[in-house]
Amino acid sequence: CAQSVGDSVYTSAEGVTSSRCKAPVFLPLPACWQFGYTTLIMAKDFVAGWCGGCAGIVVGHPFDTVKVRLQTQTGSQYKGMLDCVIKTSKGEGMLGLYKGMLSPLLSSAFVNATTFGVHLSITRSAETYFKDRKQLPLACYFFSGSCAGAVQTFISSPAELVKTRLQLDSQGHRNKRRYTGPWNCLHTIARDEGIRGLSRGFFPTLCRDSPGFGFYFLTFETLSRLLPALSGGNATRNSGWVTLLAGGVGGVSAWLFSYPFDVVKSRLQSDGIGGSDKYKNMRDCFRKSYREGGYTVFARGLAPTLARAFPVNAVTFYGVYFVLNLLTTLEHQVHTPQ
Protein backbone atom coordinates (compact mmCIF):
# COMPACT_ATOMS: atom_id res chain seq x y z
CA CYS A 1 0.00 0.00 0.00
CA ALA A 2 1.66 3.21 -1.14
CA GLN A 3 1.24 5.68 1.66
CA SER A 4 1.32 9.47 1.58
CA VAL A 5 0.88 11.98 4.38
CA GLY A 6 -2.51 11.43 5.94
CA ASP A 7 -2.54 7.70 5.19
CA SER A 8 -2.83 5.91 8.52
CA VAL A 9 -2.69 2.13 8.64
CA TYR A 10 -4.12 0.10 11.51
CA THR A 11 -3.73 -3.63 11.18
CA SER A 12 -5.15 -6.12 13.65
CA ALA A 13 -3.64 -9.52 14.41
CA GLU A 14 -6.10 -11.05 11.94
CA GLY A 15 -5.03 -8.71 9.14
CA VAL A 16 -8.02 -6.34 9.26
CA THR A 17 -7.07 -2.89 8.07
CA SER A 18 -8.59 0.52 8.28
CA SER A 19 -10.54 1.86 5.31
CA ARG A 20 -7.77 4.43 4.78
CA CYS A 21 -5.60 1.70 3.28
CA LYS A 22 -7.10 -0.91 0.93
CA ALA A 23 -4.29 -3.48 0.79
CA PRO A 24 -4.31 -5.75 3.87
CA VAL A 25 -1.05 -6.24 5.69
CA PHE A 26 -0.74 -9.45 7.73
CA LEU A 27 1.51 -9.52 10.75
CA PRO A 28 2.20 -13.03 12.07
CA LEU A 29 1.24 -12.38 15.71
CA PRO A 30 0.14 -15.22 18.02
CA ALA A 31 -3.22 -14.76 19.74
CA CYS A 32 -1.51 -14.19 23.09
CA TRP A 33 0.20 -11.12 21.63
CA GLN A 34 -2.99 -9.39 20.55
CA PHE A 35 -3.23 -7.37 23.76
CA GLY A 36 0.33 -6.19 23.30
CA TYR A 37 -0.38 -5.26 19.68
CA THR A 38 -3.44 -3.26 20.73
CA THR A 39 -1.25 -1.48 23.27
CA LEU A 40 1.24 -0.72 20.48
CA ILE A 41 -1.54 0.88 18.42
CA MET A 42 -2.56 3.01 21.41
CA ALA A 43 1.07 4.02 21.92
CA LYS A 44 1.25 5.13 18.29
CA ASP A 45 -1.89 7.22 18.80
CA PHE A 46 -0.29 8.79 21.89
CA VAL A 47 2.98 9.70 20.17
CA ALA A 48 1.26 10.99 17.02
CA GLY A 49 -1.23 13.03 19.05
CA TRP A 50 1.57 14.59 21.11
CA CYS A 51 3.64 15.53 18.05
CA GLY A 52 0.68 16.96 16.15
CA GLY A 53 -0.56 18.84 19.21
CA CYS A 54 2.82 20.39 20.00
CA ALA A 55 3.23 21.58 16.42
CA GLY A 56 -0.20 23.18 16.51
CA ILE A 57 0.40 24.89 19.85
CA VAL A 58 3.68 26.49 18.75
CA VAL A 59 1.95 27.87 15.65
CA GLY A 60 -1.20 29.12 17.36
CA HIS A 61 -0.38 30.16 20.94
CA PRO A 62 0.09 33.92 20.26
CA PHE A 63 -3.41 33.97 18.72
CA ASP A 64 -4.75 32.20 21.79
CA THR A 65 -3.19 34.75 24.15
CA VAL A 66 -4.85 37.58 22.20
CA LYS A 67 -8.17 35.72 22.23
CA VAL A 68 -8.14 35.22 26.01
CA ARG A 69 -7.25 38.87 26.69
CA LEU A 70 -10.03 40.11 24.42
CA GLN A 71 -12.53 37.72 26.01
CA THR A 72 -11.77 38.72 29.58
CA GLN A 73 -11.39 42.50 29.27
CA THR A 74 -14.05 44.33 31.26
CA GLY A 75 -13.82 47.74 29.61
CA SER A 76 -12.25 48.90 26.36
CA GLN A 77 -8.64 48.09 27.14
CA TYR A 78 -8.13 46.73 23.62
CA LYS A 79 -9.82 48.05 20.49
CA GLY A 80 -9.32 44.81 18.60
CA MET A 81 -6.96 41.98 17.73
CA LEU A 82 -4.19 44.15 16.25
CA ASP A 83 -4.39 46.66 19.12
CA CYS A 84 -4.04 43.83 21.63
CA VAL A 85 -0.96 42.47 19.82
CA ILE A 86 0.67 45.93 19.74
CA LYS A 87 -0.03 46.77 23.40
CA THR A 88 1.09 43.32 24.60
CA SER A 89 4.31 43.52 22.59
CA LYS A 90 5.09 47.03 23.85
CA GLY A 91 4.33 46.29 27.49
CA GLU A 92 5.68 42.74 27.80
CA GLY A 93 7.77 42.11 24.72
CA MET A 94 7.05 39.57 22.00
CA LEU A 95 7.45 36.75 24.52
CA GLY A 96 4.35 38.12 26.25
CA LEU A 97 2.32 36.54 23.44
CA TYR A 98 3.75 33.14 24.44
CA LYS A 99 2.82 33.39 28.12
CA GLY A 100 1.32 30.19 29.44
CA MET A 101 2.51 28.05 26.53
CA LEU A 102 4.33 25.53 28.72
CA SER A 103 1.08 24.33 30.28
CA PRO A 104 -0.63 23.31 27.00
CA LEU A 105 2.65 21.88 25.71
CA LEU A 106 2.91 19.62 28.75
CA SER A 107 -0.74 18.65 28.60
CA SER A 108 -0.98 18.34 24.81
CA ALA A 109 0.47 14.84 24.94
CA PHE A 110 -2.44 13.64 27.03
CA VAL A 111 -5.12 15.87 25.47
CA ASN A 112 -4.33 15.04 21.84
CA ALA A 113 -3.49 11.41 22.55
CA THR A 114 -6.81 11.04 24.35
CA THR A 115 -8.73 12.88 21.63
CA PHE A 116 -7.29 11.03 18.66
CA GLY A 117 -7.00 7.77 20.60
CA VAL A 118 -10.68 7.69 21.59
CA HIS A 119 -11.77 8.85 18.14
CA LEU A 120 -9.68 6.27 16.28
CA SER A 121 -10.64 3.47 18.66
CA ILE A 122 -14.36 4.13 18.16
CA THR A 123 -14.07 4.39 14.38
CA ARG A 124 -12.02 1.18 14.23
CA SER A 125 -14.69 -0.60 16.28
CA ALA A 126 -17.39 0.86 14.05
CA GLU A 127 -15.60 -0.46 10.95
CA THR A 128 -16.08 -4.02 12.17
CA TYR A 129 -19.80 -3.33 12.72
CA PHE A 130 -20.24 -1.70 9.31
CA LYS A 131 -17.85 -4.08 7.52
CA ASP A 132 -20.31 -4.55 4.66
CA ARG A 133 -19.97 -0.84 3.75
CA LYS A 134 -17.13 0.81 1.86
CA GLN A 135 -17.24 3.84 4.16
CA LEU A 136 -18.51 4.51 7.66
CA PRO A 137 -21.63 6.71 7.99
CA LEU A 138 -20.60 10.28 8.70
CA ALA A 139 -22.65 10.21 11.90
CA CYS A 140 -20.06 7.78 13.33
CA TYR A 141 -17.41 10.50 13.09
CA PHE A 142 -19.57 13.03 14.92
CA PHE A 143 -20.28 10.46 17.65
CA SER A 144 -16.63 9.42 18.03
CA GLY A 145 -15.51 13.06 18.08
CA SER A 146 -18.12 13.98 20.72
CA CYS A 147 -17.00 11.09 22.93
CA ALA A 148 -13.35 12.08 22.48
CA GLY A 149 -14.14 15.70 23.35
CA ALA A 150 -15.98 14.71 26.51
CA VAL A 151 -13.19 12.42 27.74
CA GLN A 152 -10.35 14.88 27.13
CA THR A 153 -12.20 17.61 29.07
CA PHE A 154 -10.92 16.08 32.31
CA ILE A 155 -7.39 16.92 31.16
CA SER A 156 -7.91 20.08 29.13
CA SER A 157 -10.03 21.97 31.69
CA PRO A 158 -7.37 22.25 34.44
CA ALA A 159 -4.66 22.76 31.81
CA GLU A 160 -6.59 25.65 30.27
CA LEU A 161 -7.26 27.10 33.73
CA VAL A 162 -3.50 27.38 34.31
CA LYS A 163 -2.91 28.66 30.77
CA THR A 164 -5.58 31.36 31.13
CA ARG A 165 -4.25 32.57 34.49
CA LEU A 166 -0.70 32.77 33.13
CA GLN A 167 -1.83 34.58 29.98
CA LEU A 168 -3.60 37.22 32.09
CA ASP A 169 -0.79 37.49 34.63
CA SER A 170 0.65 41.03 34.87
CA GLN A 171 -1.00 42.34 31.71
CA GLY A 172 1.11 45.14 30.29
CA HIS A 173 3.69 44.96 33.08
CA ARG A 174 6.79 42.80 32.82
CA ASN A 175 7.79 43.03 36.50
CA LYS A 176 4.45 42.44 38.23
CA ARG A 177 4.03 38.70 37.86
CA ARG A 178 1.93 36.75 40.35
CA TYR A 179 2.91 33.27 39.16
CA THR A 180 6.40 31.94 38.47
CA GLY A 181 5.24 29.09 36.26
CA PRO A 182 2.54 26.43 35.64
CA TRP A 183 3.17 24.42 38.81
CA ASN A 184 3.29 27.53 40.98
CA CYS A 185 0.07 28.72 39.37
CA LEU A 186 -1.65 25.39 40.06
CA HIS A 187 -0.41 25.38 43.66
CA THR A 188 -1.53 28.98 44.22
CA ILE A 189 -5.04 28.26 42.87
CA ALA A 190 -5.36 25.15 45.05
CA ARG A 191 -4.13 27.04 48.13
CA ASP A 192 -6.21 30.19 47.68
CA GLU A 193 -9.37 28.85 46.01
CA GLY A 194 -9.49 25.16 46.87
CA ILE A 195 -11.21 22.44 44.81
CA ARG A 196 -13.77 24.93 43.50
CA GLY A 197 -10.97 27.01 42.04
CA LEU A 198 -9.35 24.03 40.35
CA SER A 199 -12.66 23.03 38.73
CA ARG A 200 -13.44 26.50 37.36
CA GLY A 201 -14.72 26.33 33.80
CA PHE A 202 -15.15 22.55 33.69
CA PHE A 203 -18.79 22.50 32.53
CA PRO A 204 -18.47 25.16 29.82
CA THR A 205 -15.34 23.31 28.62
CA LEU A 206 -17.40 20.11 28.42
CA CYS A 207 -20.22 21.92 26.58
CA ARG A 208 -17.65 23.40 24.20
CA ASP A 209 -15.53 20.34 23.48
CA SER A 210 -18.02 17.48 23.24
CA PRO A 211 -20.06 18.86 20.31
CA GLY A 212 -17.06 20.87 19.12
CA PHE A 213 -14.90 17.82 18.49
CA GLY A 214 -17.92 16.11 16.95
CA PHE A 215 -18.08 18.82 14.27
CA TYR A 216 -14.26 18.78 14.13
CA PHE A 217 -13.94 15.17 12.99
CA LEU A 218 -17.20 15.23 11.02
CA THR A 219 -15.98 18.17 8.91
CA PHE A 220 -12.54 16.62 8.45
CA GLU A 221 -13.99 13.32 7.22
CA THR A 222 -16.57 15.01 4.98
CA LEU A 223 -13.93 17.15 3.25
CA SER A 224 -11.51 14.20 3.04
CA ARG A 225 -14.15 12.46 0.91
CA LEU A 226 -15.34 15.53 -1.00
CA LEU A 227 -12.09 17.28 -1.98
CA PRO A 228 -10.61 14.39 -4.03
CA ALA A 229 -13.84 14.21 -6.05
CA LEU A 230 -13.72 17.97 -6.68
CA SER A 231 -10.07 17.76 -7.76
CA GLY A 232 -11.02 15.73 -10.83
CA GLY A 233 -8.93 12.76 -9.83
CA ASN A 234 -5.75 14.76 -9.27
CA ALA A 235 -5.70 14.00 -5.53
CA THR A 236 -6.72 11.31 -3.06
CA ARG A 237 -7.99 11.63 0.51
CA ASN A 238 -4.43 10.89 1.60
CA SER A 239 -2.84 13.80 -0.28
CA GLY A 240 -1.04 16.25 1.95
CA TRP A 241 -3.01 19.31 0.83
CA VAL A 242 -6.29 17.48 1.42
CA THR A 243 -5.26 16.67 5.00
CA LEU A 244 -4.15 20.27 5.61
CA LEU A 245 -7.27 21.86 4.13
CA ALA A 246 -9.72 19.42 5.74
CA GLY A 247 -8.00 19.77 9.12
CA GLY A 248 -7.97 23.57 8.97
CA VAL A 249 -11.63 23.87 7.99
CA GLY A 250 -12.51 21.26 10.61
CA GLY A 251 -10.94 23.44 13.29
CA VAL A 252 -12.80 26.54 12.09
CA SER A 253 -16.16 24.72 12.07
CA ALA A 254 -15.62 23.41 15.60
CA TRP A 255 -15.01 26.92 16.95
CA LEU A 256 -17.97 28.45 15.11
CA PHE A 257 -20.36 26.00 16.76
CA SER A 258 -18.92 26.17 20.27
CA TYR A 259 -17.40 29.63 20.70
CA PRO A 260 -19.92 31.17 23.17
CA PHE A 261 -19.06 28.42 25.67
CA ASP A 262 -15.38 29.26 25.26
CA VAL A 263 -16.05 32.90 26.18
CA VAL A 264 -17.87 31.80 29.33
CA LYS A 265 -15.11 29.30 30.11
CA SER A 266 -12.44 32.01 29.92
CA ARG A 267 -14.46 34.38 32.10
CA LEU A 268 -15.07 31.76 34.76
CA GLN A 269 -11.43 30.67 34.80
CA SER A 270 -10.19 34.25 35.11
CA ASP A 271 -12.78 35.00 37.80
CA GLY A 272 -11.38 35.28 41.30
CA ILE A 273 -7.96 36.60 40.32
CA GLY A 274 -8.69 39.81 42.20
CA GLY A 275 -9.86 37.91 45.28
CA SER A 276 -13.64 38.02 44.80
CA ASP A 277 -15.90 35.99 42.52
CA LYS A 278 -18.05 37.84 40.01
CA TYR A 279 -19.91 34.78 38.71
CA LYS A 280 -21.70 32.03 40.67
CA ASN A 281 -21.79 29.44 37.88
CA MET A 282 -22.00 29.00 34.10
CA ARG A 283 -25.62 30.17 33.86
CA ASP A 284 -24.90 33.26 35.95
CA CYS A 285 -21.90 34.04 33.75
CA PHE A 286 -24.03 33.81 30.60
CA ARG A 287 -26.64 36.13 32.11
CA LYS A 288 -24.24 38.77 33.45
CA SER A 289 -22.12 38.73 30.30
CA TYR A 290 -25.21 39.32 28.17
CA ARG A 291 -26.27 42.24 30.37
CA GLU A 292 -22.79 43.70 30.04
CA GLY A 293 -22.45 43.63 26.26
CA GLY A 294 -25.40 41.93 24.62
CA TYR A 295 -25.01 39.06 22.19
CA THR A 296 -21.79 40.50 20.77
CA VAL A 297 -19.96 39.75 24.02
CA PHE A 298 -20.05 36.07 23.08
CA ALA A 299 -18.12 36.83 19.90
CA ARG A 300 -15.25 38.69 21.58
CA GLY A 301 -11.94 37.28 20.45
CA LEU A 302 -13.55 35.33 17.61
CA ALA A 303 -11.32 36.93 14.94
CA PRO A 304 -7.98 35.75 16.45
CA THR A 305 -9.59 32.41 17.28
CA LEU A 306 -10.58 31.75 13.67
CA ALA A 307 -7.24 33.15 12.44
CA ARG A 308 -5.56 30.67 14.77
CA ALA A 309 -7.90 27.74 14.13
CA PHE A 310 -7.07 27.09 10.50
CA PRO A 311 -3.23 26.88 10.65
CA VAL A 312 -3.21 25.18 14.07
CA ASN A 313 -5.59 22.39 13.12
CA ALA A 314 -4.15 21.99 9.64
CA VAL A 315 -0.70 21.46 11.19
CA THR A 316 -2.15 19.23 13.94
CA PHE A 317 -3.88 16.84 11.54
CA TYR A 318 -0.90 16.83 9.19
CA GLY A 319 1.46 16.11 12.07
CA VAL A 320 -0.72 13.36 13.54
CA TYR A 321 -1.09 11.44 10.28
CA PHE A 322 2.50 12.06 9.24
CA VAL A 323 3.78 10.55 12.51
CA LEU A 324 1.26 7.68 12.33
CA ASN A 325 2.44 6.95 8.80
CA LEU A 326 6.09 7.11 9.86
CA LEU A 327 5.59 4.83 12.89
CA THR A 328 3.57 2.33 10.84
CA THR A 329 6.30 2.21 8.18
CA LEU A 330 8.95 1.58 10.84
CA GLU A 331 6.77 -1.10 12.43
CA HIS A 332 6.36 -2.93 9.12
CA GLN A 333 10.10 -2.81 8.50
CA VAL A 334 10.69 -4.41 11.89
CA HIS A 335 8.17 -7.21 11.28
CA THR A 336 9.06 -7.84 7.60
CA PRO A 337 11.66 -10.62 7.15
CA GLN A 338 14.84 -9.46 5.44
C-alpha positions in Angstrom: 0.0 0.0 0.0 1.7 3.2 -1.1 1.2 5.7 1.7 1.3 9.5 1.6 0.9 12.0 4.4 -2.5 11.4 5.9 -2.5 7.7 5.2 -2.8 5.9 8.5 -2.7 2.1 8.6 -4.1 0.1 11.5 -3.7 -3.6 11.2 -5.1 -6.1 13.7 -3.6 -9.5 14.4 -6.1 -11.0 11.9 -5.0 -8.7 9.1 -8.0 -6.3 9.3 -7.1 -2.9 8.1 -8.6 0.5 8.3 -10.5 1.9 5.3 -7.8 4.4 4.8 -5.6 1.7 3.3 -7.1 -0.9 0.9 -4.3 -3.5 0.8 -4.3 -5.8 3.9 -1.0 -6.2 5.7 -0.7 -9.4 7.7 1.5 -9.5 10.8 2.2 -13.0 12.1 1.2 -12.4 15.7 0.1 -15.2 18.0 -3.2 -14.8 19.7 -1.5 -14.2 23.1 0.2 -11.1 21.6 -3.0 -9.4 20.6 -3.2 -7.4 23.8 0.3 -6.2 23.3 -0.4 -5.3 19.7 -3.4 -3.3 20.7 -1.2 -1.5 23.3 1.2 -0.7 20.5 -1.5 0.9 18.4 -2.6 3.0 21.4 1.1 4.0 21.9 1.3 5.1 18.3 -1.9 7.2 18.8 -0.3 8.8 21.9 3.0 9.7 20.2 1.3 11.0 17.0 -1.2 13.0 19.0 1.6 14.6 21.1 3.6 15.5 18.0 0.7 17.0 16.2 -0.6 18.8 19.2 2.8 20.4 20.0 3.2 21.6 16.4 -0.2 23.2 16.5 0.4 24.9 19.9 3.7 26.5 18.7 1.9 27.9 15.7 -1.2 29.1 17.4 -0.4 30.2 20.9 0.1 33.9 20.3 -3.4 34.0 18.7 -4.7 32.2 21.8 -3.2 34.8 24.1 -4.9 37.6 22.2 -8.2 35.7 22.2 -8.1 35.2 26.0 -7.2 38.9 26.7 -10.0 40.1 24.4 -12.5 37.7 26.0 -11.8 38.7 29.6 -11.4 42.5 29.3 -14.1 44.3 31.3 -13.8 47.7 29.6 -12.2 48.9 26.4 -8.6 48.1 27.1 -8.1 46.7 23.6 -9.8 48.0 20.5 -9.3 44.8 18.6 -7.0 42.0 17.7 -4.2 44.2 16.2 -4.4 46.7 19.1 -4.0 43.8 21.6 -1.0 42.5 19.8 0.7 45.9 19.7 0.0 46.8 23.4 1.1 43.3 24.6 4.3 43.5 22.6 5.1 47.0 23.8 4.3 46.3 27.5 5.7 42.7 27.8 7.8 42.1 24.7 7.0 39.6 22.0 7.5 36.8 24.5 4.3 38.1 26.3 2.3 36.5 23.4 3.7 33.1 24.4 2.8 33.4 28.1 1.3 30.2 29.4 2.5 28.0 26.5 4.3 25.5 28.7 1.1 24.3 30.3 -0.6 23.3 27.0 2.6 21.9 25.7 2.9 19.6 28.8 -0.7 18.6 28.6 -1.0 18.3 24.8 0.5 14.8 24.9 -2.4 13.6 27.0 -5.1 15.9 25.5 -4.3 15.0 21.8 -3.5 11.4 22.5 -6.8 11.0 24.3 -8.7 12.9 21.6 -7.3 11.0 18.7 -7.0 7.8 20.6 -10.7 7.7 21.6 -11.8 8.8 18.1 -9.7 6.3 16.3 -10.6 3.5 18.7 -14.4 4.1 18.2 -14.1 4.4 14.4 -12.0 1.2 14.2 -14.7 -0.6 16.3 -17.4 0.9 14.0 -15.6 -0.5 11.0 -16.1 -4.0 12.2 -19.8 -3.3 12.7 -20.2 -1.7 9.3 -17.9 -4.1 7.5 -20.3 -4.5 4.7 -20.0 -0.8 3.7 -17.1 0.8 1.9 -17.2 3.8 4.2 -18.5 4.5 7.7 -21.6 6.7 8.0 -20.6 10.3 8.7 -22.7 10.2 11.9 -20.1 7.8 13.3 -17.4 10.5 13.1 -19.6 13.0 14.9 -20.3 10.5 17.6 -16.6 9.4 18.0 -15.5 13.1 18.1 -18.1 14.0 20.7 -17.0 11.1 22.9 -13.3 12.1 22.5 -14.1 15.7 23.4 -16.0 14.7 26.5 -13.2 12.4 27.7 -10.3 14.9 27.1 -12.2 17.6 29.1 -10.9 16.1 32.3 -7.4 16.9 31.2 -7.9 20.1 29.1 -10.0 22.0 31.7 -7.4 22.2 34.4 -4.7 22.8 31.8 -6.6 25.7 30.3 -7.3 27.1 33.7 -3.5 27.4 34.3 -2.9 28.7 30.8 -5.6 31.4 31.1 -4.2 32.6 34.5 -0.7 32.8 33.1 -1.8 34.6 30.0 -3.6 37.2 32.1 -0.8 37.5 34.6 0.7 41.0 34.9 -1.0 42.3 31.7 1.1 45.1 30.3 3.7 45.0 33.1 6.8 42.8 32.8 7.8 43.0 36.5 4.4 42.4 38.2 4.0 38.7 37.9 1.9 36.7 40.4 2.9 33.3 39.2 6.4 31.9 38.5 5.2 29.1 36.3 2.5 26.4 35.6 3.2 24.4 38.8 3.3 27.5 41.0 0.1 28.7 39.4 -1.6 25.4 40.1 -0.4 25.4 43.7 -1.5 29.0 44.2 -5.0 28.3 42.9 -5.4 25.2 45.1 -4.1 27.0 48.1 -6.2 30.2 47.7 -9.4 28.9 46.0 -9.5 25.2 46.9 -11.2 22.4 44.8 -13.8 24.9 43.5 -11.0 27.0 42.0 -9.3 24.0 40.3 -12.7 23.0 38.7 -13.4 26.5 37.4 -14.7 26.3 33.8 -15.2 22.6 33.7 -18.8 22.5 32.5 -18.5 25.2 29.8 -15.3 23.3 28.6 -17.4 20.1 28.4 -20.2 21.9 26.6 -17.7 23.4 24.2 -15.5 20.3 23.5 -18.0 17.5 23.2 -20.1 18.9 20.3 -17.1 20.9 19.1 -14.9 17.8 18.5 -17.9 16.1 17.0 -18.1 18.8 14.3 -14.3 18.8 14.1 -13.9 15.2 13.0 -17.2 15.2 11.0 -16.0 18.2 8.9 -12.5 16.6 8.5 -14.0 13.3 7.2 -16.6 15.0 5.0 -13.9 17.1 3.2 -11.5 14.2 3.0 -14.1 12.5 0.9 -15.3 15.5 -1.0 -12.1 17.3 -2.0 -10.6 14.4 -4.0 -13.8 14.2 -6.0 -13.7 18.0 -6.7 -10.1 17.8 -7.8 -11.0 15.7 -10.8 -8.9 12.8 -9.8 -5.7 14.8 -9.3 -5.7 14.0 -5.5 -6.7 11.3 -3.1 -8.0 11.6 0.5 -4.4 10.9 1.6 -2.8 13.8 -0.3 -1.0 16.3 2.0 -3.0 19.3 0.8 -6.3 17.5 1.4 -5.3 16.7 5.0 -4.1 20.3 5.6 -7.3 21.9 4.1 -9.7 19.4 5.7 -8.0 19.8 9.1 -8.0 23.6 9.0 -11.6 23.9 8.0 -12.5 21.3 10.6 -10.9 23.4 13.3 -12.8 26.5 12.1 -16.2 24.7 12.1 -15.6 23.4 15.6 -15.0 26.9 16.9 -18.0 28.5 15.1 -20.4 26.0 16.8 -18.9 26.2 20.3 -17.4 29.6 20.7 -19.9 31.2 23.2 -19.1 28.4 25.7 -15.4 29.3 25.3 -16.1 32.9 26.2 -17.9 31.8 29.3 -15.1 29.3 30.1 -12.4 32.0 29.9 -14.5 34.4 32.1 -15.1 31.8 34.8 -11.4 30.7 34.8 -10.2 34.2 35.1 -12.8 35.0 37.8 -11.4 35.3 41.3 -8.0 36.6 40.3 -8.7 39.8 42.2 -9.9 37.9 45.3 -13.6 38.0 44.8 -15.9 36.0 42.5 -18.0 37.8 40.0 -19.9 34.8 38.7 -21.7 32.0 40.7 -21.8 29.4 37.9 -22.0 29.0 34.1 -25.6 30.2 33.9 -24.9 33.3 35.9 -21.9 34.0 33.8 -24.0 33.8 30.6 -26.6 36.1 32.1 -24.2 38.8 33.4 -22.1 38.7 30.3 -25.2 39.3 28.2 -26.3 42.2 30.4 -22.8 43.7 30.0 -22.4 43.6 26.3 -25.4 41.9 24.6 -25.0 39.1 22.2 -21.8 40.5 20.8 -20.0 39.8 24.0 -20.1 36.1 23.1 -18.1 36.8 19.9 -15.3 38.7 21.6 -11.9 37.3 20.5 -13.6 35.3 17.6 -11.3 36.9 14.9 -8.0 35.8 16.5 -9.6 32.4 17.3 -10.6 31.7 13.7 -7.2 33.2 12.4 -5.6 30.7 14.8 -7.9 27.7 14.1 -7.1 27.1 10.5 -3.2 26.9 10.6 -3.2 25.2 14.1 -5.6 22.4 13.1 -4.1 22.0 9.6 -0.7 21.5 11.2 -2.1 19.2 13.9 -3.9 16.8 11.5 -0.9 16.8 9.2 1.5 16.1 12.1 -0.7 13.4 13.5 -1.1 11.4 10.3 2.5 12.1 9.2 3.8 10.5 12.5 1.3 7.7 12.3 2.4 7.0 8.8 6.1 7.1 9.9 5.6 4.8 12.9 3.6 2.3 10.8 6.3 2.2 8.2 8.9 1.6 10.8 6.8 -1.1 12.4 6.4 -2.9 9.1 10.1 -2.8 8.5 10.7 -4.4 11.9 8.2 -7.2 11.3 9.1 -7.8 7.6 11.7 -10.6 7.2 14.8 -9.5 5.4 
